[in-house]
Amino acid sequence: MNRKWGRPGLCGRVVGLTVAVVAVCVLGATGVAQAAPDVGHGAGSVTQAYLLGAAPGAAVTLRNGAGQVVGAGHVDRLGSYLVRELGPGPGYRFEVNGRSGNSFAVLDGPTPPPDTLYRQRLKQGLNYIRVRDGVTLAAVVHPPVGKTLADGPFPTVIEYSGYQTAAPHDFVIGALGSAANRPDPLAPAISTNLGGIVAPTAGFATVSLQMRGSGCSGGAFDLFDYPTVYDGYDVIETVARQQWVTGHRVGMVGISFSGISQIAVAGTRPPSLAAIAPMSITDDLYSTGFPGGIFNTGFANTWLAERQADARPAPDGGQPYARELVRRGDRVCAANQRLRLQTQDVEKLVEQNPTRTPGLFDHRAPAYWAPKITVPVFLAGALQDEQTGPQWTSVIDRLHGNPNVWVRAVNGAHIDSMDPQILGPWNEFLDLFVAQRIPQIKPGLTALAPVLYESTTGTPGRPVVTSRFPQATSVAAARAAFVRDPRVQVLFGSGTDTRTAGGPGNLSAPWSAGFGAWPPAAVGDGQRLALDADGRLTADPGRPSSISFRPDPAARPGGTLDVVGPSQLPWKALPRYDWASVPGRSGVGFVSAPRPADSVAVGPASLDLRLASSAPDTDLQATISEIRPDGHETYVTSGYLRASLRRVNAAATPLDPKRDWLAPQPLARGFQTVRIALNPIAYPFRAGSRIRVAITAPGGDRTSWRFATPTTGGRVVDTIALGMGGSTLILPIVSGMRAGTPLGACEGLRGQPCRAYSRAFNGG
């Protein structure tokens, strides 16, 4: 490509930069001196083009190499303009007030830049790393605890997100200040603890990388768009070439935001990436933002609003550390704010895309990138995740072509992917596949873990075992021991292990089981139970009948806790759940007979309704629970569907009604098949207990999710066909499997509320 690259390492130095050098760092080396100030300077990103330094308010057009206009608007008050979704190629030019600017190329992504870009030198502390389109990204280099970079080389990992990631102050001191209500604006966010303190304590150097368009990084924020993905590629290649990096290969770590980012970056296959360890991810931004096709006005909406606020230009807006550094005179951080007004309006995007527009969602989905990953993967998540959601397990099958994948699933909330029984193997994985060393016992990490757990969950968790094979004679022998772990390991009953100090709700699972796939092969097509008269759930349905109810989202509280945004409340050992029963005729329930033997469900599930409605559309929620012999009811999982989006695609299975989430179809008169995909289950329904499915309007059964369900006032009437030829529930029961422990106390099961069972009006 017709591009020139500036001198390596220049933008990594902050102190003492001249104004001219800052301009080169931000704009790139091509044509800076030749561009007139009012015309500005144009540059190409991956599928994008941006303009800096133009006359504010001026009319601007973008022409491609054929002279066609491919973008038009006005320069913003910071002198910038940006155009997205462009085809790669040379010859692009911005015209400002009719005057033509410099020529540049829009990049294609897969074509790597010249290797000279990766010769930048990074120092301990805050750096600005230049990527292929000339943008610089803020990144903080942390050596292992108690070390300096001069003590290297070190095995190295990268944590990459748009949170307050590259704030340059100490993580621990910042956390202590926050606990004392004296927050340090230059301290990183608690959500960056894996890179900020856990990995350095485990003996890894960490690079805490700030996503473009947030903090002190340049560029415009655009959630997981192509420039952000390939930024990760470029930073991996730059970091790996540092003299303090062992073996010149790096890993990636992180939870949630910095877990999701790993999947896409690894999918670009950077040559110097050794392994990734994502936690608490999603499979698709649509499934979190629009569960069942219904907009998530709870956590998803709040999270998007926070990202929009973080992208505002400092010092008047944006993240605290960016505001503070700009006030203190960091000229690179200040210059990097110039594209912030080009951030897309997320609220408008949501409004314009109520269905899953492929061009918007496909390349932002972890499920899209997962099949492209070839490096080893350690994936962990919780099955009642109140933030990103429990549907992350859909990614497991997308990794089927990769032989080096290990998955840990546990009941619980968003933070539970870091529980002690997962953090230990996580450490072993990084030692073996990034550090290329025998995992050793690490007293520092074992001591740190309960402090982190206590501060976030109010419970210390069981001790972390950092190595199960410290006496291995070689890395190969230790790796051979590790790879004997099952591909998928499910930890059951977290919060109920009476052998562990900390009481109910503590981070500890009393038993686990391993499987070769998700769902396990022994599930087959699942076990089908019919919805029958008198609220029965049975394998032996009676004559055809029906039941009607009036779904009303106002009939119960919106959630089981009074939270909709990021909160540590759902992570506590014993949250004060308000899990209300279904009142009046606002929902129906169906309950099985007591199970004659344990029935362990592992995998996705489906509620296949024969549905008729008085309305052309209706929003539905199906919730699975266990009715215990003592009369209490335990929450297991839920699923959601806007009935007009009921069409399934060719990939649908009996257990998993997969959809494209396109082309809504109003409900016709009479009964039609409406399949509700239930979020994944990993739960033992023990002998003597009964299985229940309740059908209501969305809401009332989750902590942080809320739903943009139209108000019905009880006027909509939904009717479900029952008995022979009617509606059925399909559960992923593992043939021949039994629970590893007897039924314990109802309270304390992490992420799963418990209440006294109350029958629905139809008897179930």
Secondary structure, 3 states (H helix, E strand, C coil): CCCCCCCCCHHHCCCCCCHHHHHHHHHCCCCCCCCCCCCCEEEECECCEEEECCCCCCEEEEECCCCCEEEEEECCCCCCEEECCCCCEEEEEEEECCEEEEEEEEECCCCCCCHHHHHCCCCCEEEEEECCCCCEEEEEEECCCCCCHHHCCEEEEEEEECCCCCCCCCHHHHHHHHHCCCCCCCCCCHHHHHHHHHHHHCCCEEEEEECCCCCCCCCCCCCCCHHHHHHHHHHHHHHHCCCCEEEEEEEEEEECHHHHHHHHHHHCCCCCEEEEEEECCCCCHHHHHCHHHCCECCHHHHHHHHHHHHCCCCCCCCCHHHHHHHHCCCHHHHHCCCCHHHCCCHHHHHHHCCCCCHHHHHHHCHHHHHHHCCCCEEEEEECCCCCCCHHHHHHHHHCCCCCCEEEEEECCCHHHHHCHHHHHHHHHHHHHHHHCCCCCCCHHHHHHHHHHHHHHHCCCCCCCCCCCCCCCCCHHHHHHHHCCCCCEEEEECCCCCCCCCCCCCCCCCCEEEEECCCCCHHHCCCEEEEEEHHHEEECCCCCCEEEEECCCCCCCCCCCCCCCCCCCHHHCCCCCCCCCCCCCCCCEEEEECCCCCCEEEEEEEEEEEEEEECCCCCEEEEEEEEECCCCEEEEEEEEEEEHHHCCCCCCCCCCCCCCCCCCCCCCCCCCEEEEEEEEEEEEEECCCCEEEEEEECCCCCCCCCCECCCCCCCCCCEEEEECCCCCEEEECECCCCCCCCCCCCCCCCCCCCEEECCCCCCCC
